[in-house]
Amino acid sequence: MAKRNAQPKIASPSKRKAGDRPRCGLCGKTGRLIKTDCCGNWICDDEHKYVLFSYARNSCHRNHSRYTLCAYHHNEGHAGDWKNCGECRNAFETEMYVWYGTNESNFEKLQNPPSYEPTKCSKCGLIIKLGTDGFTQSGDEYWCEECSAKEMEKRFRRTKG
Protein backbone atom coordinates (compact mmCIF):
# COMPACT_ATOMS: atom_id res chain seq x y z
CA MET A 1 0.00 0.00 0.00
CA ALA A 2 1.40 3.45 -0.96
CA LYS A 3 1.99 6.08 1.70
CA ARG A 4 -0.26 9.09 1.59
CA ASN A 5 1.21 12.59 1.58
CA ALA A 6 4.68 11.28 0.82
CA GLN A 7 7.10 14.12 0.17
CA PRO A 8 8.94 14.02 -3.16
CA LYS A 9 12.66 13.48 -2.88
CA ILE A 10 14.75 16.55 -3.50
CA ALA A 11 18.39 16.09 -4.33
CA SER A 12 20.61 17.76 -1.77
CA PRO A 13 23.00 20.36 -3.16
CA SER A 14 25.95 18.08 -2.44
CA LYS A 15 24.46 15.32 -4.64
CA ARG A 16 23.95 17.61 -7.62
CA LYS A 17 26.50 17.67 -10.38
CA ALA A 18 28.76 20.74 -10.23
CA GLY A 19 27.48 21.91 -13.63
CA ASP A 20 23.87 21.87 -12.39
CA ARG A 21 24.43 24.36 -9.58
CA PRO A 22 24.21 28.10 -10.14
CA ARG A 23 27.55 29.90 -9.91
CA CYS A 24 28.49 33.44 -9.06
CA GLY A 25 28.91 35.18 -12.40
CA LEU A 26 31.93 37.08 -11.07
CA CYS A 27 34.02 34.59 -9.09
CA GLY A 28 32.45 31.23 -10.03
CA LYS A 29 31.70 30.05 -6.49
CA THR A 30 28.62 27.88 -5.92
CA GLY A 31 28.04 28.53 -2.20
CA ARG A 32 25.61 31.06 -0.77
CA LEU A 33 24.18 32.90 -3.81
CA ILE A 34 21.42 35.39 -4.60
CA LYS A 35 20.29 37.10 -7.79
CA THR A 36 21.12 40.75 -8.33
CA ASP A 37 18.21 43.21 -8.34
CA CYS A 38 19.61 45.06 -11.34
CA CYS A 39 20.34 42.33 -13.89
CA GLY A 40 19.14 39.08 -12.32
CA ASN A 41 22.55 37.37 -12.38
CA TRP A 42 23.66 34.92 -9.71
CA ILE A 43 26.15 36.48 -7.32
CA CYS A 44 27.75 35.63 -3.96
CA ASP A 45 25.54 36.63 -1.03
CA ASP A 46 28.59 37.96 0.80
CA GLU A 47 28.00 41.63 1.56
CA HIS A 48 27.82 40.80 5.26
CA LYS A 49 31.57 40.04 5.16
CA TYR A 50 32.47 43.66 4.39
CA VAL A 51 34.06 45.56 7.28
CA LEU A 52 32.94 49.19 7.41
CA PHE A 53 35.53 51.74 6.27
CA SER A 54 37.97 48.99 5.24
CA TYR A 55 37.52 49.85 1.55
CA ALA A 56 38.03 46.14 0.90
CA ARG A 57 36.89 44.79 -2.46
CA ASN A 58 36.27 41.25 -1.17
CA SER A 59 32.49 41.09 -1.70
CA CYS A 60 31.14 40.19 -5.14
CA HIS A 61 27.69 41.50 -4.23
CA ARG A 62 28.94 44.80 -2.77
CA ASN A 63 31.36 45.35 -5.64
CA HIS A 64 28.66 44.87 -8.28
CA SER A 65 26.12 47.00 -6.43
CA ARG A 66 28.55 49.90 -5.77
CA TYR A 67 31.02 49.88 -8.63
CA THR A 68 29.05 49.21 -11.83
CA LEU A 69 26.88 51.20 -14.22
CA CYS A 70 24.49 48.24 -14.26
CA ALA A 71 23.58 48.69 -10.59
CA TYR A 72 23.74 52.51 -10.74
CA HIS A 73 21.32 52.53 -13.70
CA HIS A 74 18.91 50.25 -11.82
CA ASN A 75 19.18 52.12 -8.51
CA GLU A 76 18.52 55.47 -10.19
CA GLY A 77 15.45 54.08 -11.95
CA HIS A 78 16.68 54.88 -15.46
CA ALA A 79 14.76 53.43 -18.40
CA GLY A 80 16.23 51.09 -21.00
CA ASP A 81 19.62 49.42 -21.08
CA TRP A 82 22.50 50.83 -19.02
CA LYS A 83 24.93 50.37 -21.91
CA ASN A 84 23.32 53.17 -23.93
CA CYS A 85 21.80 55.32 -21.20
CA GLY A 86 22.51 59.04 -21.66
CA GLU A 87 21.66 59.79 -18.01
CA CYS A 88 24.31 57.32 -16.83
CA ARG A 89 26.82 58.69 -19.34
CA ASN A 90 26.32 62.24 -18.07
CA ALA A 91 26.41 61.31 -14.38
CA PHE A 92 30.19 60.71 -14.29
CA GLU A 93 33.36 62.15 -15.71
CA THR A 94 34.46 60.01 -18.65
CA GLU A 95 37.24 58.17 -16.81
CA MET A 96 34.86 57.01 -14.07
CA TYR A 97 32.09 56.19 -16.54
CA VAL A 98 34.51 53.91 -18.40
CA TRP A 99 35.76 52.32 -15.17
CA TYR A 100 32.22 51.69 -13.84
CA GLY A 101 31.32 50.09 -17.18
CA THR A 102 34.41 47.93 -17.70
CA ASN A 103 35.79 46.86 -14.32
CA GLU A 104 35.89 43.25 -13.05
CA SER A 105 32.66 43.68 -11.05
CA ASN A 106 30.58 43.71 -14.25
CA PHE A 107 28.81 40.66 -15.68
CA GLU A 108 28.73 42.41 -19.03
CA LYS A 109 31.21 45.11 -19.98
CA LEU A 110 30.64 48.32 -21.88
CA GLN A 111 31.62 47.75 -25.52
CA ASN A 112 33.61 50.52 -27.23
CA PRO A 113 33.98 52.79 -24.18
CA PRO A 114 34.81 56.43 -24.95
CA SER A 115 38.43 57.52 -24.81
CA TYR A 116 39.66 60.02 -22.24
CA GLU A 117 42.80 61.77 -21.12
CA PRO A 118 44.20 60.16 -17.97
CA THR A 119 43.88 62.13 -14.75
CA LYS A 120 47.21 63.47 -13.53
CA CYS A 121 48.29 64.79 -10.15
CA SER A 122 48.11 68.58 -10.30
CA LYS A 123 51.31 68.83 -8.27
CA CYS A 124 53.70 66.16 -9.63
CA GLY A 125 52.05 64.94 -12.87
CA LEU A 126 51.73 61.28 -11.82
CA ILE A 127 48.85 59.47 -13.57
CA ILE A 128 46.04 58.70 -11.11
CA LYS A 129 43.58 55.91 -11.91
CA LEU A 130 40.43 57.35 -10.36
CA GLY A 131 38.71 53.98 -10.06
CA THR A 132 41.45 52.27 -8.08
CA ASP A 133 44.13 54.68 -6.83
CA GLY A 134 44.03 56.77 -3.70
CA PHE A 135 43.85 60.51 -4.30
CA THR A 136 42.52 63.79 -2.94
CA GLN A 137 40.39 66.18 -4.93
CA SER A 138 40.54 69.87 -4.10
CA GLY A 139 38.34 71.92 -6.40
CA ASP A 140 39.40 71.02 -9.93
CA GLU A 141 42.74 69.63 -8.76
CA TYR A 142 43.60 65.99 -8.14
CA TRP A 143 46.54 65.07 -5.91
CA CYS A 144 48.19 61.64 -5.75
CA GLU A 145 48.55 60.05 -2.32
CA GLU A 146 52.11 61.28 -1.84
CA CYS A 147 51.32 64.89 -2.76
CA SER A 148 48.13 64.72 -0.67
CA ALA A 149 50.14 63.71 2.38
CA LYS A 150 52.64 66.54 1.80
CA GLU A 151 49.86 69.09 1.33
CA MET A 152 48.02 67.95 4.46
CA GLU A 153 51.25 68.11 6.50
CA LYS A 154 51.90 71.63 5.19
CA ARG A 155 48.37 72.73 6.12
CA PHE A 156 48.65 71.09 9.55
CA ARG A 157 51.90 72.99 10.25
CA ARG A 158 50.24 76.28 9.27
CA THR A 159 47.40 75.74 11.76
CA LYS A 160 49.86 74.89 14.57
CA GLY A 161 51.64 78.16 13.91
C-alpha positions as CSV (number, residue, x, y, z in Angstrom):
1,M,0.0,0.0,0.0
2,A,1.4,3.4,-1.0
3,K,2.0,6.1,1.7
4,R,-0.3,9.1,1.6
5,N,1.2,12.6,1.6
6,A,4.7,11.3,0.8
7,Q,7.1,14.1,0.2
8,P,8.9,14.0,-3.2
9,K,12.7,13.5,-2.9
10,I,14.7,16.5,-3.5
11,A,18.4,16.1,-4.3
12,S,20.6,17.8,-1.8
13,P,23.0,20.4,-3.2
14,S,26.0,18.1,-2.4
15,K,24.5,15.3,-4.6
16,R,24.0,17.6,-7.6
17,K,26.5,17.7,-10.4
18,A,28.8,20.7,-10.2
19,G,27.5,21.9,-13.6
20,D,23.9,21.9,-12.4
21,R,24.4,24.4,-9.6
22,P,24.2,28.1,-10.1
23,R,27.5,29.9,-9.9
24,C,28.5,33.4,-9.1
25,G,28.9,35.2,-12.4
26,L,31.9,37.1,-11.1
27,C,34.0,34.6,-9.1
28,G,32.5,31.2,-10.0
29,K,31.7,30.0,-6.5
30,T,28.6,27.9,-5.9
31,G,28.0,28.5,-2.2
32,R,25.6,31.1,-0.8
33,L,24.2,32.9,-3.8
34,I,21.4,35.4,-4.6
35,K,20.3,37.1,-7.8
36,T,21.1,40.8,-8.3
37,D,18.2,43.2,-8.3
38,C,19.6,45.1,-11.3
39,C,20.3,42.3,-13.9
40,G,19.1,39.1,-12.3
41,N,22.5,37.4,-12.4
42,W,23.7,34.9,-9.7
43,I,26.2,36.5,-7.3
44,C,27.7,35.6,-4.0
45,D,25.5,36.6,-1.0
46,D,28.6,38.0,0.8
47,E,28.0,41.6,1.6
48,H,27.8,40.8,5.3
49,K,31.6,40.0,5.2
50,Y,32.5,43.7,4.4
51,V,34.1,45.6,7.3
52,L,32.9,49.2,7.4
53,F,35.5,51.7,6.3
54,S,38.0,49.0,5.2
55,Y,37.5,49.9,1.5
56,A,38.0,46.1,0.9
57,R,36.9,44.8,-2.5
58,N,36.3,41.3,-1.2
59,S,32.5,41.1,-1.7
60,C,31.1,40.2,-5.1
61,H,27.7,41.5,-4.2
62,R,28.9,44.8,-2.8
63,N,31.4,45.4,-5.6
64,H,28.7,44.9,-8.3
65,S,26.1,47.0,-6.4
66,R,28.5,49.9,-5.8
67,Y,31.0,49.9,-8.6
68,T,29.0,49.2,-11.8
69,L,26.9,51.2,-14.2
70,C,24.5,48.2,-14.3
71,A,23.6,48.7,-10.6
72,Y,23.7,52.5,-10.7
73,H,21.3,52.5,-13.7
74,H,18.9,50.2,-11.8
75,N,19.2,52.1,-8.5
76,E,18.5,55.5,-10.2
77,G,15.4,54.1,-11.9
78,H,16.7,54.9,-15.5
79,A,14.8,53.4,-18.4
80,G,16.2,51.1,-21.0
81,D,19.6,49.4,-21.1
82,W,22.5,50.8,-19.0
83,K,24.9,50.4,-21.9
84,N,23.3,53.2,-23.9
85,C,21.8,55.3,-21.2
86,G,22.5,59.0,-21.7
87,E,21.7,59.8,-18.0
88,C,24.3,57.3,-16.8
89,R,26.8,58.7,-19.3
90,N,26.3,62.2,-18.1
91,A,26.4,61.3,-14.4
92,F,30.2,60.7,-14.3
93,E,33.4,62.2,-15.7
94,T,34.5,60.0,-18.6
95,E,37.2,58.2,-16.8
96,M,34.9,57.0,-14.1
97,Y,32.1,56.2,-16.5
98,V,34.5,53.9,-18.4
99,W,35.8,52.3,-15.2
100,Y,32.2,51.7,-13.8
101,G,31.3,50.1,-17.2
102,T,34.4,47.9,-17.7
103,N,35.8,46.9,-14.3
104,E,35.9,43.3,-13.1
105,S,32.7,43.7,-11.1
106,N,30.6,43.7,-14.2
107,F,28.8,40.7,-15.7
108,E,28.7,42.4,-19.0
109,K,31.2,45.1,-20.0
110,L,30.6,48.3,-21.9
111,Q,31.6,47.8,-25.5
112,N,33.6,50.5,-27.2
113,P,34.0,52.8,-24.2
114,P,34.8,56.4,-24.9
115,S,38.4,57.5,-24.8
116,Y,39.7,60.0,-22.2
117,E,42.8,61.8,-21.1
118,P,44.2,60.2,-18.0
119,T,43.9,62.1,-14.8
120,K,47.2,63.5,-13.5
121,C,48.3,64.8,-10.1
122,S,48.1,68.6,-10.3
123,K,51.3,68.8,-8.3
124,C,53.7,66.2,-9.6
125,G,52.0,64.9,-12.9
126,L,51.7,61.3,-11.8
127,I,48.8,59.5,-13.6
128,I,46.0,58.7,-11.1
129,K,43.6,55.9,-11.9
130,L,40.4,57.4,-10.4
131,G,38.7,54.0,-10.1
132,T,41.4,52.3,-8.1
133,D,44.1,54.7,-6.8
134,G,44.0,56.8,-3.7
135,F,43.8,60.5,-4.3
136,T,42.5,63.8,-2.9
137,Q,40.4,66.2,-4.9
138,S,40.5,69.9,-4.1
139,G,38.3,71.9,-6.4
140,D,39.4,71.0,-9.9
141,E,42.7,69.6,-8.8
142,Y,43.6,66.0,-8.1
143,W,46.5,65.1,-5.9
144,C,48.2,61.6,-5.7
145,E,48.6,60.0,-2.3
146,E,52.1,61.3,-1.8
147,C,51.3,64.9,-2.8
148,S,48.1,64.7,-0.7
149,A,50.1,63.7,2.4
150,K,52.6,66.5,1.8
151,E,49.9,69.1,1.3
152,M,48.0,67.9,4.5
153,E,51.2,68.1,6.5
154,K,51.9,71.6,5.2
155,R,48.4,72.7,6.1
156,F,48.6,71.1,9.5
157,R,51.9,73.0,10.3
158,R,50.2,76.3,9.3
159,T,47.4,75.7,11.8
160,K,49.9,74.9,14.6
161,G,51.6,78.2,13.9
